[in-house]
Amino acid sequence: MSQTPTAAPVATADRPGVIDARPVRHPGRWVALLVILVLIAMMISSFMTNERWGFGDALTIMNQTPVLEGLWKGTIVGTVGAMVIGVFGGVLIAVLRLSENPVLRFVSFVYTWFFRGIPRLVLLAMIGSGVGYLYNKIDFGFPFGQQFASFLGLSSDFTFFTLNVNQFSSTLLAGIIGLGLSEAAYMAEIARAGILSVDTGQNEAAAALGMSRGKAMRRIVLPQAMRVIVPPTGNETIAMVKDTSLLSAIPVITELFYQTSAIGNRTLLIMPAFVAVSAWYLIVGSVLMVGQYFLERRFGRGFGTGAPNRRFMRPAAAGGA
């Protein structure tokens, strides 16, 4: 059965005729693309024609033993140690900030106020030099233990452990603790935002099931809050990789930037040394970004508009509509 062509709609006062729609032109996009291409071409030309970059020397510096030792000990171990202290300390401080006890809320607020206000370079310099100036050693034990022991006529001063501050303040562990204490203040705000993103009905349901507040926090709230906590935590971890270069303020010499700078100053290969250390930071940061991507997918399941899970999709019936 043939179909007769329909006539074009007739324009009337209340109904327009055929609309000749044309796409909106964006000349600014082409101008921006041209500028970007020119800049990329200039960079490639500089890399290929300027021998002062010294990519061959940079590759040699990257594989030297002191640099690899600084990468492993100062950068990787320092990052892992500082982030462990920062994450666990931050979650604890966040829980204290949300506590009903005003004393705990005040103490946690003062902690975040102090460590967020002090630059990490200044903090590490204080740990490396200032603390050793104030205290030669720190005794861990009962307060006023020596006076109390002399009052009772005892020979013990109730001191369990004595820390030589001058020796400890220049170690990698001191730098890790300093970075971790600073990171805990930032992680506390991240964890607090994640906890507050969970609906209060979750706590009420956990309480109705007889869960304590601590168990509800571990089993119900924190697993749901991880969806909000993981992305900024990944950013903080990548930032911590770069902040380990501040360990030279302790001073810690087994650190990536310190070792590459020392080699560059000794061999007068300044720019190749910068290229080498930048390449290592980019490699470590890229690996962490991949790990962050998979963690975000893991804790973001069930949220957003991701692709449907094909395991739970039924195939359509043959010939069905």
Rosetta silent file (secondary structure, phi, psi, omega in degrees, C-alpha in Angstrom):
SEQUENCE: MSQTPTAAPVATADRPGVIDARPVRHPGRWVALLVILVLIAMMISSFMTNERWGFGDALTIMNQTPVLEGLWKGTIVGTVGAMVIGVFGGVLIAVLRLSENPVLRFVSFVYTWFFRGIPRLVLLAMIGSGVGYLYNKIDFGFPFGQQFASFLGLSSDFTFFTLNVNQFSSTLLAGIIGLGLSEAAYMAEIARAGILSVDTGQNEAAAALGMSRGKAMRRIVLPQAMRVIVPPTGNETIAMVKDTSLLSAIPVITELFYQTSAIGNRTLLIMPAFVAVSAWYLIVGSVLMVGQYFLERRFGRGFGTGAPNRRFMRPAAAGGA
SCORE:     score description
SCORE:     0.000 S_00000001
   1 L     0.000  121.170 -175.944    0.000    0.000    0.000 S_00000001
   2 L   -82.096  150.537  179.439    1.623    3.226   -1.118 S_00000001
   3 L  -108.096  133.375  177.515    1.763    6.293    1.078 S_00000001
   4 L   -82.876  139.265  179.825    1.105    9.742   -0.299 S_00000001
   5 L   -64.977  138.808  179.374    3.604   12.394    0.747 S_00000001
   6 L   -81.802  145.809  179.853    2.311   14.760    3.383 S_00000001
   7 L   -75.814  153.052  177.814    2.280   18.419    2.636 S_00000001
   8 L   -64.088  143.168 -179.989    4.521   20.813    4.501 S_00000001
   9 L   -62.287  138.887 -179.676    2.838   22.433    7.482 S_00000001
  10 L   -87.414  130.900  179.901    1.283   25.746    6.704 S_00000001
  11 L   -71.911  130.954  176.120    2.449   28.618    8.823 S_00000001
  12 L  -123.805 -175.549 -177.684   -0.314   30.281   10.807 S_00000001
  13 L   -68.035  -36.979 -177.389   -0.414   32.941   13.460 S_00000001
  14 L  -101.803    1.088 -177.110   -0.135   30.434   16.319 S_00000001
  15 L  -140.751  112.866 -178.761    1.942   27.760   14.540 S_00000001
  16 L   -72.189  166.267  178.272    5.225   28.495   12.763 S_00000001
  17 L   -82.464 -153.231 -178.838    6.319   26.720    9.607 S_00000001
  18 L   -66.178  130.646  179.953    9.361   24.507    9.094 S_00000001
  19 L   -92.380  120.211  177.748   12.227   25.493   11.408 S_00000001
  20 L   -90.581   83.808 -176.120   15.589   25.550    9.686 S_00000001
  21 L   -80.540  136.182  177.149   17.723   24.724   12.748 S_00000001
  22 L  -125.463  143.368  179.640   21.473   25.136   12.468 S_00000001
  23 L   -65.951  146.204  179.114   24.099   24.084   15.015 S_00000001
  24 L   -71.980  130.829 -179.784   25.617   26.839   17.127 S_00000001
  25 L   -83.214  144.479  179.632   29.129   27.644   16.016 S_00000001
  26 L  -127.855   77.692 -179.905   31.937   27.723   18.584 S_00000001
  27 H   -64.938  -26.621  179.851   34.914   29.495   17.043 S_00000001
  28 H   -62.952  -32.284  179.041   36.529   29.846   20.456 S_00000001
  29 H   -64.429  -41.608 -179.886   36.989   26.075   20.676 S_00000001
  30 H   -69.006  -35.719  176.604   38.994   26.003   17.456 S_00000001
  31 H   -64.573  -43.737  178.856   41.121   28.929   18.597 S_00000001
  32 H   -63.801  -40.781  178.009   41.823   27.168   21.925 S_00000001
  33 H   -62.473  -40.675  179.033   42.669   23.926   20.103 S_00000001
  34 H   -63.856  -42.963  178.656   45.074   25.786   17.826 S_00000001
  35 H   -62.382  -43.428  179.692   46.811   27.446   20.783 S_00000001
  36 H   -62.804  -43.484  179.381   47.152   24.095   22.590 S_00000001
  37 H   -62.981  -38.638  178.105   48.608   22.424   19.489 S_00000001
  38 H   -64.994  -43.152  179.177   51.128   25.230   19.071 S_00000001
  39 H   -63.859  -41.823  178.369   52.211   24.951   22.720 S_00000001
  40 H   -63.381  -42.054  178.616   52.583   21.164   22.445 S_00000001
  41 H   -63.228  -38.556  177.884   54.649   21.558   19.270 S_00000001
  42 H   -65.132  -40.371  178.340   56.889   24.098   21.018 S_00000001
  43 H   -65.155  -44.462  179.192   57.447   21.727   23.950 S_00000001
  44 H   -63.133  -40.456  178.175   58.281   18.799   21.683 S_00000001
  45 H   -62.853  -39.785  178.498   60.665   20.989   19.705 S_00000001
  46 H   -65.232  -41.804  179.298   62.374   22.080   22.932 S_00000001
  47 H   -63.173  -35.874 -173.779   62.765   18.494   24.111 S_00000001
  48 H   -86.638  -25.980 -173.784   64.256   17.400   20.797 S_00000001
  49 H  -106.367  -25.426 -177.808   66.530   20.342   20.032 S_00000001
  50 L   -92.552  108.838 -177.359   67.736   21.619   23.430 S_00000001
  51 H   -73.533  -11.793 -177.246   70.488   19.318   24.671 S_00000001
  52 H   -72.031  -14.472  173.185   70.543   21.003   28.082 S_00000001
  53 H   -60.693  -39.005  175.435   67.562   18.918   29.146 S_00000001
  54 L    62.704   52.733 -178.268   69.981   15.993   29.386 S_00000001
  55 H   -64.251  -34.185  177.438   67.496   13.135   29.233 S_00000001
  56 H   -65.356  -44.802  176.543   70.300   10.589   28.937 S_00000001
  57 H   -65.030  -35.605  178.533   72.037   11.933   32.043 S_00000001
  58 H   -63.743  -39.942  177.675   68.676   12.070   33.821 S_00000001
  59 H   -63.887  -37.440  176.943   68.117    8.371   33.124 S_00000001
  60 H   -65.054  -42.410  179.225   71.560    7.637   34.555 S_00000001
  61 H   -64.625  -38.332 -178.804   70.802    9.652   37.699 S_00000001
  62 H   -60.642  -30.255 -175.211   67.468    7.879   38.151 S_00000001
  63 L   -99.249    8.486  177.443   69.196    4.492   38.371 S_00000001
  64 L   -76.408  148.248 -173.740   71.951    5.421   40.803 S_00000001
  65 H   -59.734  -45.994  178.851   71.932    3.589   44.130 S_00000001
  66 H   -60.606  -34.916  179.480   71.578    6.658   46.433 S_00000001
  67 H   -69.059  -44.778  178.130   68.612    7.873   44.385 S_00000001
  68 H   -63.473  -37.192  177.272   66.896    4.477   44.464 S_00000001
  69 H   -66.725  -40.964  176.752   67.522    4.247   48.212 S_00000001
  70 H   -65.647  -35.948  176.658   66.057    7.711   48.700 S_00000001
  71 H   -63.180  -45.079 -175.655   63.052    6.731   46.573 S_00000001
  72 H   -73.532  -50.439 -174.162   62.405    3.603   48.603 S_00000001
  73 H   -79.509  -55.021 -173.335   63.166    4.837   52.117 S_00000001
  74 H   -73.670  -42.875 -173.224   62.398    8.524   52.065 S_00000001
  75 H   -87.881  -55.958 -174.152   59.551    8.718   49.544 S_00000001
  76 H   -73.303  -52.542  179.678   57.693    5.392   49.580 S_00000001
  77 H   -63.611  -40.544  178.704   58.236    4.372   53.218 S_00000001
  78 H   -62.457  -41.316  178.924   57.770    7.972   54.340 S_00000001
  79 H   -65.814  -47.225 -178.667   54.502    8.283   52.436 S_00000001
  80 H   -62.126  -46.573 -179.071   53.104    4.980   53.687 S_00000001
  81 H   -63.472  -44.943 -178.936   54.067    5.670   57.308 S_00000001
  82 H   -65.997  -39.093 -179.120   52.753    9.237   57.310 S_00000001
  83 H   -71.730  -33.120  175.774   49.466    8.248   55.653 S_00000001
  84 H   -62.407  -46.933  177.149   48.894    5.375   58.104 S_00000001
  85 H   -63.834  -41.561 -177.539   49.289    7.802   61.001 S_00000001
  86 H   -66.953  -42.251 -177.337   47.236   10.421   59.189 S_00000001
  87 H   -68.704  -51.323 -178.486   44.323    8.158   58.241 S_00000001
  88 H   -66.558  -41.424  177.556   43.894    6.439   61.606 S_00000001
  89 H   -66.175  -38.043  179.704   44.530    9.660   63.517 S_00000001
  90 H   -66.152  -41.171  177.776   42.181   11.586   61.251 S_00000001
  91 H   -63.595  -41.379  178.926   39.319    9.122   61.701 S_00000001
  92 H   -63.420  -44.050 -179.648   39.802    9.240   65.474 S_00000001
  93 H   -67.283  -36.418  177.749   39.834   13.031   65.531 S_00000001
  94 H   -63.648  -41.297  177.801   36.769   13.150   63.273 S_00000001
  95 H   -63.527  -38.834  178.122   34.864   10.895   65.652 S_00000001
  96 H   -66.776  -35.943  178.368   35.901   13.153   68.546 S_00000001
  97 H   -63.714  -30.083 -178.656   34.719   16.229   66.603 S_00000001
  98 L   -95.376    6.867 -178.999   31.288   14.606   66.271 S_00000001
  99 L   -72.969  156.731  176.176   31.179   13.498   69.916 S_00000001
 100 L   -82.064   -9.886  179.601   28.550   14.781   72.325 S_00000001
 101 L   -81.593  118.827 -178.016   31.282   15.489   74.879 S_00000001
 102 H   -65.713  -30.046  178.831   32.233   19.187   74.652 S_00000001
 103 H   -65.869  -44.537  178.823   35.729   18.538   76.054 S_00000001
 104 H   -65.709  -38.824  177.346   36.518   16.016   73.306 S_00000001
 105 H   -63.660  -39.757 -179.218   35.106   18.338   70.663 S_00000001
 106 H   -68.202  -43.571 -179.527   37.256   21.202   71.934 S_00000001
 107 H   -63.296  -44.075  179.481   40.445   19.128   72.070 S_00000001
 108 H   -66.212  -35.161  177.466   39.923   17.805   68.540 S_00000001
 109 H   -65.892  -43.765  179.236   39.188   21.322   67.262 S_00000001
 110 H   -62.366  -38.810  178.840   42.381   22.693   68.809 S_00000001
 111 H   -61.577  -50.958 -179.694   44.357   19.862   67.226 S_00000001
 112 H   -65.258  -37.005  178.024   43.032   20.538   63.732 S_00000001
 113 H   -61.819  -43.098 -176.765   43.420   24.297   64.226 S_00000001
 114 H   -70.472  -52.792 -172.495   47.074   23.983   65.206 S_00000001
 115 H   -76.539  -22.688  173.041   48.324   21.480   62.639 S_00000001
 116 H   -78.450  -21.190 -178.467   46.360   22.995   59.759 S_00000001
 117 H   -89.267  -20.213 -177.916   47.799   26.401   60.595 S_00000001
 118 L   -95.990  123.547  175.564   51.482   25.396   60.777 S_00000001
 119 L   -60.601  146.544 -176.510   53.263   24.822   57.423 S_00000001
 120 H   -66.172  -32.681  177.416   54.797   21.377   57.188 S_00000001
 121 H   -63.974  -42.645  177.897   58.232   22.766   56.398 S_00000001
 122 H   -66.073  -41.257 -179.958   58.146   24.832   59.593 S_00000001
 123 H   -62.139  -45.602  179.616   56.822   21.867   61.582 S_00000001
 124 H   -67.191  -36.806  177.021   59.583   19.538   60.367 S_00000001
 125 H   -65.012  -36.729  176.647   62.235   22.197   60.998 S_00000001
 126 H   -65.222  -41.468  179.043   60.908   22.564   64.559 S_00000001
 127 H   -66.207  -40.140 -176.804   61.085   18.800   65.074 S_00000001
 128 H   -73.267  -31.512 -175.091   64.598   18.616   63.635 S_00000001
 129 H  -122.611  -45.224 -172.402   66.091   21.559   65.534 S_00000001
 130 H   -68.345  -42.778 -177.294   63.689   23.174   67.979 S_00000001
 131 H   -66.096  -40.070  177.133   62.654   20.153   70.025 S_00000001
 132 H   -64.917  -29.088  176.166   66.268   19.090   70.523 S_00000001
 133 H   -71.335  -37.049 -178.391   67.055   22.620   71.733 S_00000001
 134 H   -76.267  -40.785 -174.318   64.229   22.534   74.270 S_00000001
 135 L  -132.382  125.780  172.405   64.749   18.995   75.555 S_00000001
 136 L   -76.083  -35.076  177.543   67.894   16.891   75.587 S_00000001
 137 E  -150.777  156.778  178.246   65.849   13.884   76.617 S_00000001
 138 E  -124.471  124.647  179.168   62.240   13.056   77.395 S_00000001
 139 E   -96.241  128.081  177.292   61.344   10.675   80.220 S_00000001
 140 E  -102.589  119.143 -178.471   58.170    8.637   79.823 S_00000001
 141 E   177.344 -159.026  178.692   56.642    7.620   83.143 S_00000001
 142 L   -72.674  139.173  175.821   54.486    8.926   85.977 S_00000001
 143 L   -62.153  140.342 -178.302   54.339   12.717   86.291 S_00000001
 144 L    54.595   34.535 -177.786   56.500   13.978   89.169 S_00000001
 145 H   -65.984  -37.341 -178.925   57.743   10.418   89.556 S_00000001
 146 H   -67.645  -42.577  178.547   61.162   11.436   90.869 S_00000001
 147 H   -65.728  -40.197 -179.512   59.717   13.730   93.549 S_00000001
 148 H   -66.987  -38.986  179.270   57.162   11.113   94.537 S_00000001
 149 H   -67.093  -40.881  179.089   59.812    8.391   94.740 S_00000001
 150 H   -67.561  -32.040  177.694   62.106   10.552   96.909 S_00000001
 151 H   -66.149  -37.097  179.353   59.176   11.369   99.186 S_00000001
 152 H   -86.510   -5.195 -179.123   58.547    7.638   99.709 S_00000001
 153 L    75.518   28.205  179.843   62.250    6.889  100.003 S_00000001
 154 L   -97.347  152.728  178.940   62.314    4.687   96.904 S_00000001
 155 L   -82.773  -25.426 -179.276   65.242    4.353   94.521 S_00000001
 156 L   -79.705  146.142  177.291   63.063    4.168   91.399 S_00000001
 157 L  -107.039   14.576  177.015   61.847    7.363   89.762 S_00000001
 158 L    58.910   35.382  175.234   58.933    5.617   87.949 S_00000001
 159 E  -102.428  124.079 -177.189   60.482    6.252   84.511 S_00000001
 160 E   -92.821  -32.888 -175.198   59.756    3.543   81.976 S_00000001
 161 E  -154.289  138.647  178.968   61.543    4.863   78.918 S_00000001
 162 E  -118.257  126.029 -178.393   63.968    7.699   78.137 S_00000001
 163 E  -105.599  123.131  174.547   64.124    9.188   74.641 S_00000001
 164 E   -79.929  103.655 -171.925   67.294   10.913   73.458 S_00000001
 165 H   -66.883  -39.177 -177.860   65.725   13.780   71.547 S_00000001
 166 H   -62.665  -34.967  177.841   68.904   14.921   69.786 S_00000001
 167 H   -79.546  -38.976 -176.220   69.391   11.501   68.229 S_00000001
 168 H   -73.587  -34.268 -172.289   65.722   10.846   67.458 S_00000001
 169 L   -68.152  -14.682 -179.905   64.898   14.250   65.934 S_00000001
 170 L  -105.887   18.327 -177.934   67.171   13.672   62.928 S_00000001
 171 L  -101.602  164.667  177.412   65.769   10.256   61.970 S_00000001
 172 H   -64.452  -34.847  179.829   63.304    9.237   59.286 S_00000001
 173 H   -61.966  -38.392  177.379   60.848    8.105   61.973 S_00000001
 174 H   -63.413  -40.662  177.307   60.716   11.646   63.382 S_00000001
 175 H   -65.614  -39.906  177.960   59.900   12.974   59.935 S_00000001
 176 H   -63.037  -42.329  179.200   57.188   10.351   59.416 S_00000001
 177 H   -64.483  -41.686  179.217   55.598   11.249   62.753 S_00000001
 178 H   -62.996  -46.199  178.004   55.710   14.950   61.914 S_00000001
 179 H   -65.714  -37.912 -179.978   54.111   14.471   58.507 S_00000001
 180 H   -66.356  -40.981  178.272   51.568   12.028   59.959 S_00000001
 181 H   -64.523  -39.308  176.954   50.485   14.416   62.723 S_00000001
 182 H   -67.254  -41.806 -178.964   50.026   17.170   60.173 S_00000001
 183 H   -66.638  -31.693 -179.161   48.140   14.884   57.787 S_00000001
 184 H   -61.158  -33.056  179.175   45.801   13.713   60.557 S_00000001
 185 H   -66.118  -39.540  178.813   44.395   17.237   60.848 S_00000001
 186 H   -74.699  -39.960  178.665   43.437   17.280   57.162 S_00000001
 187 H   -66.279  -26.682  177.699   42.178   13.698   57.166 S_00000001
 188 H   -63.102  -41.351  178.852   39.989   14.533   60.157 S_00000001
 189 H   -70.259  -36.116  177.363   38.025   17.021   58.071 S_00000001
 190 H   -65.642  -45.995  179.904   37.785   14.568   55.171 S_00000001
 191 H   -66.071  -37.131  178.940   36.583   11.779   57.452 S_00000001
 192 H   -64.449  -40.730  177.252   34.133   14.112   59.192 S_00000001
 193 H   -64.434  -38.551  178.007   32.626   15.109   55.845 S_00000001
 194 H   -66.054  -40.554  179.942   32.303   11.439   54.901 S_00000001
 195 H   -66.663  -40.710 -179.649   30.619   10.526   58.177 S_00000001
 196 H   -70.009  -19.226  178.672   28.189   13.430   57.900 S_00000001
 197 L   -75.150  -15.592  178.968   27.282   12.333   54.364 S_00000001
 198 L   -82.210  134.105 -177.556   25.718    9.131   55.741 S_00000001
 199 L   -61.398  140.724 -179.153   22.037    9.478   56.543 S_00000001
 200 H   -65.013  -20.641  177.467   21.242    9.654   60.256 S_00000001
 201 H   -63.916  -23.653  177.093   18.672    6.915   59.762 S_00000001
 202 H   -65.375  -42.960  176.044   21.537    4.448   59.420 S_00000001
 203 H   -64.950  -40.146  179.718   22.600    5.146   63.011 S_00000001
 204 H   -65.395  -39.266  178.335   19.026    4.901   64.187 S_00000001
 205 H   -67.123  -38.937  178.161   18.573    1.549   62.445 S_00000001
 206 H   -65.172  -40.437  177.548   21.819    0.262   63.960 S_00000001
 207 H   -65.150  -35.609  178.138   20.701    1.383   67.417 S_00000001
 208 H   -66.364  -27.799  177.760   17.356   -0.358   66.889 S_00000001
 209 L   -84.065   -0.483  177.592   19.267   -3.579   66.176 S_00000001
 210 L    89.782   13.286  178.451   21.108   -3.210   69.483 S_00000001
 211 L   -77.582  142.949  172.279   24.479   -2.089   68.077 S_00000001
 212 L   -73.863  167.875 -178.409   26.688    0.123   70.181 S_00000001
 213 H   -65.041  -39.432  178.884   27.808    3.473   68.753 S_00000001
 214 H   -65.307  -42.687  179.250   31.330    2.175   68.154 S_00000001
 215 H   -67.975  -38.346  177.136   30.130   -0.951   66.365 S_00000001
 216 H   -64.638  -36.102  178.071   27.669    1.039   64.293 S_00000001
 217 H   -66.137  -42.172 -177.852   30.471    3.386   63.300 S_00000001
 218 H   -74.271  -40.824 -170.510   32.748    0.506   62.234 S_00000001
 219 H   -95.402  -25.230 -172.896   30.130   -1.714   60.566 S_00000001
 220 H  -114.942  -54.595 -169.361   27.537    0.716   59.195 S_00000001
 221 H   -76.503  -54.183 -175.104   28.702    4.334   58.929 S_00000001
 222 H   -61.429  -41.724  177.009   32.362    4.147   57.888 S_00000001
 223 H   -58.906  -35.526  177.779   31.822    1.608   55.055 S_00000001
 224 H   -77.406  -30.549  179.710   29.224    3.936   53.527 S_00000001
 225 H   -73.325  -17.759 -177.795   31.335    7.019   54.188 S_00000001
 226 H   -61.598  -27.373  177.730   34.257    5.531   52.259 S_00000001
 227 H   -60.124  -33.729  178.929   32.591    6.559   49.010 S_00000001
 228 H   -90.007  -28.883 -174.168   33.148   10.182   50.031 S_00000001
 229 H   -79.560  -36.355 -171.264   36.437    9.650   51.876 S_00000001
 230 H   -61.732  -48.347 -176.586   38.415    7.738   49.235 S_00000001
 231 H   -58.419  -50.621  178.353   38.750   10.406   46.463 S_00000001
 232 H   -68.425  -27.327  176.253   40.213   13.187   48.660 S_00000001
 233 H   -66.357  -38.211  174.517   42.305   10.610   50.528 S_00000001
 234 H   -61.631  -40.837  176.621   43.857    9.579   47.223 S_00000001
 235 H   -63.567  -40.645  178.983   44.662   13.218   46.535 S_00000001
 236 H   -65.625  -35.430  178.604   46.215   13.573   49.986 S_00000001
 237 H   -66.339  -43.635  177.958   48.347   10.474   49.387 S_00000001
 238 H   -64.390  -38.856  176.965   49.673   11.839   46.102 S_00000001
 239 H   -65.590  -34.303  179.318   50.347   15.167   47.816 S_00000001
 240 H   -66.974  -33.871  175.792   52.187   13.335   50.605 S_00000001
 241 H   -56.582  -42.619  179.735   54.515   11.755   48.017 S_00000001
 242 H   -74.957  -33.238 -178.182   55.591   15.260   47.063 S_00000001
 243 H   -72.565  -14.902  175.110   55.688   16.523   50.655 S_00000001
 244 H   -64.792  -16.693  174.987   58.295   13.904   51.566 S_00000001
 245 H   -65.866  -17.059  178.120   60.760   16.231   49.846 S_00000001
 246 H   -78.639   -5.943  179.740   60.369   18.415   52.957 S_00000001
 247 H   -64.300  -15.758  177.201   62.101   15.752   55.051 S_00000001
 248 H   -64.570  -16.219  176.793   65.384   17.494   54.268 S_00000001
 249 H   -75.168  -12.676 -177.425   64.377   19.998   56.980 S_00000001
 250 L   -67.480  -52.922    5.255   64.800   17.285   59.655 S_00000001
 251 L   -99.288  140.376  173.312   67.396   16.692   58.034 S_00000001
 252 L  -112.639  119.774 -176.014   66.912   13.252   56.448 S_00000001
 253 L   -90.079  -19.959  177.352   69.428   12.551   53.700 S_00000001
 254 L   -84.173   68.449 -177.089   67.947    9.241   52.539 S_00000001
 255 L  -142.428  146.185 -170.212   65.292   11.069   50.531 S_00000001
 256 H   -59.341  -53.154 -176.629   64.705   11.263   46.788 S_00000001
 257 H   -65.841  -38.440  179.368   64.925   15.009   46.220 S_00000001
 258 H   -62.313  -44.315 -177.141   67.912   15.415   48.546 S_00000001
 259 H   -69.008  -42.948  178.261   69.896   12.704   46.770 S_00000001
 260 H   -65.811  -38.037  177.508   69.145   13.931   43.239 S_00000001
 261 H   -65.421  -40.000  178.772   69.999   17.502   44.246 S_00000001
 262 H   -63.300  -42.161  178.499   73.263   16.343   45.788 S_00000001
 263 H   -66.126  -41.025  178.705   74.202   14.472   42.606 S_00000001
 264 H   -63.269  -41.889  178.574   73.241   17.453   40.457 S_00000001
 265 H   -69.510  -33.937 -178.518   75.331   19.870   42.517 S_00000001
 266 H   -74.664  -36.989 -176.743   78.304   17.505   42.587 S_00000001
 267 H  -100.406   -1.528 -177.463   78.294   16.740   38.857 S_00000001
 268 L    63.557   20.863  175.149   76.949   20.159   37.713 S_00000001
 269 L   -99.120   69.084 -171.860   74.075   18.335   35.975 S_00000001
 270 H   -67.321  -52.479 -177.152   71.455   20.560   37.555 S_00000001
 271 H   -67.671  -42.591  174.663   68.685   20.250   34.969 S_00000001
 272 H   -58.495  -34.020  177.218   69.098   16.484   34.412 S_00000001
 273 H   -65.633  -41.108  176.786   68.804   16.045   38.193 S_00000001
 274 H   -64.753  -39.264  178.236   65.508   17.976   38.195 S_00000001
 275 H   -63.767  -41.131 -178.593   64.282   15.890   35.262 S_00000001
 276 H   -63.678  -47.913 -178.033   65.212   12.676   37.092 S_00000001
 277 H   -69.024  -35.059  177.248   63.427   13.557   40.326 S_00000001
 278 H   -64.824  -39.187  179.462   60.378   14.844   38.412 S_00000001
 279 H   -63.759  -42.330  179.766   60.206   11.594   36.460 S_00000001
 280 H   -65.553  -41.103  178.009   60.247    9.507   39.650 S_00000001
 281 H   -64.058  -38.637  178.112   57.525   11.640   41.246 S_00000001
 282 H   -66.245  -38.187  179.472   55.404   11.311   38.104 S_00000001
 283 H   -65.217  -49.156 -179.039   55.851    7.536   38.068 S_00000001
 284 H   -64.009  -42.783  179.014   54.886    7.101   41.723 S_00000001
 285 H   -63.808  -36.725  178.979   51.973    9.527   41.372 S_00000001
 286 H   -66.163  -41.239  177.388   50.685    7.727   38.267 S_00000001
 287 H   -61.783  -42.451  179.424   50.698    4.368   40.068 S_00000001
 288 H   -66.943  -34.928  177.828   48.767    5.890   42.967 S_00000001
 289 H   -65.046  -37.198  176.553   46.245    7.452   40.586 S_00000001
 290 H   -65.202  -45.111  177.120   45.539    4.034   39.075 S_00000001
 291 H   -61.369  -38.970  177.145   45.051    2.561   42.537 S_00000001
 292 H   -62.878  -38.607 -179.979   42.758    5.443   43.472 S_00000001
 293 H   -60.802  -45.741 -179.287   40.657    4.815   40.375 S_00000001
 294 H   -70.578  -34.929  176.838   40.013    1.174   41.304 S_00000001
 295 H   -65.768  -39.147  178.059   39.327    2.052   44.941 S_00000001
 296 H   -64.380  -39.392  176.163   36.765    4.624   43.865 S_00000001
 297 H   -64.887  -37.791 -178.355   35.060    2.019   41.678 S_00000001
 298 H   -64.726  -49.709 -175.798   35.114   -0.440   44.567 S_00000001
 299 H   -86.912   -7.452  178.557   33.512    1.860   47.150 S_00000001
 300 L   -98.151    9.362  179.318   31.266    3.635   44.650 S_00000001
 301 L   -64.078  134.927  179.532   29.300    0.543   43.664 S_00000001
 302 L    90.175   -2.270  179.471   25.569    1.149   43.778 S_00000001
 303 L  -120.881  155.477  176.227   25.878    4.927   43.464 S_00000001
 304 L    80.079 -161.696 -176.432   25.759    7.191   40.440 S_00000001
 305 L  -120.504   48.276  178.892   24.858    6.238   36.898 S_00000001
 306 L   -70.908  173.891 -179.481   27.431    3.602   36.091 S_00000001
 307 L   -67.041  143.707 -179.341   26.948    0.839   33.578 S_00000001
 308 L   -66.739  151.888  177.984   24.531   -1.888   34.699 S_00000001
 309 L   -77.560  116.419 -174.468   25.901   -5.156   35.943 S_00000001
 310 H   -70.354  -17.755  179.505   25.406   -7.620   33.095 S_00000001
 311 H   -66.281  -25.001 -176.404   25.380  -10.611   35.404 S_00000001
 312 H  -106.055   15.211  177.557   21.942   -9.581   36.634 S_00000001
 313 L  -100.223  127.754  178.907   20.477   -8.720   33.225 S_00000001
 314 L   -81.637  137.189  174.642   18.124  -11.239   31.664 S_00000001
 315 L   -68.383  143.670 -179.780   18.509  -11.850   27.950 S_00000001
 316 L   -67.408  144.655  179.967   15.458  -10.778   25.987 S_00000001
 317 L   -67.044  146.514 -177.809   13.150  -13.554   24.872 S_00000001
 318 L   -63.644  124.663  178.020   13.463  -14.579   21.253 S_00000001
 319 L    79.321   -1.699  179.678   11.021  -12.609   19.153 S_00000001
 320 L   -77.361  158.607 -179.556    9.796  -10.685   22.193 S_00000001
 321 L   -81.950    0.000    0.000    9.201   -6.994   22.068 S_00000001
